[in-house]
Amino acid sequence: MRTPLKIILVGLPGSGKTTFGKLLAKQLNFAFLDLDQVIEQESGLSIGQIFEQDGEGRFRDLESFYLKKVLDGIEGFVLSTGGGTPCFNENMDLINEKGVSVYLDVSLEEIMRRLGNDTLGKRPMFSGLGQGEATLKLKSLLAERENYYLQSKIKLSGDDISTEHLLSELMGFFKS
């Protein structure tokens, strides 16, 4: 019997992991999980509070702990990770061992359009930054993180990635 699929979405903040993940999970009739929401529910603190009270190191440890817990738990799901999740504590190796990783490679221009001024203020990473500063931060994050993202089993590029495109890629992935 084949193990139900675990699809793990990685990419920059604003690349569409949560939005796309929900659509994909619905289409596959899978559970949808957002790792940041899991961390907040389990810890009783917001991501911003964890960063503020305990620092990034503690957050990354919690993130790795709950990533492993999710990947070892239920089967047949789509998981949206935080933008930095694959880059710490050998998480990308764990992701690739336990499921099918998918890198959503979206242009920085499209990410900035999606984030807009309203959403930027709601994300701790971009708090207090203007559009120009946020764009520079995204460029810096991409330079730091793309090497991890490129270890994904599937890479989807473009500003209008569809669930149909990913399903086609998944079928090709399992045929090879």
Secondary structure, DSSP 8 states (H G I E B T S, - for coil): -----EEEEE-STTSSHHHHHHHHHHHHT-EEEEHHHHHHHHHSS-HHHHHHHHHHHHHHHHHHHHHHHHHHS-SSEEEE--TTGGGSTTHHHHHHHHSEEEEEE--HHHHHHHHHHHHHTTSGGGTT--HHHHHHHHHHHHHHHHHHHTTSSEEEESSS--HHHHHHHHHHHHH-
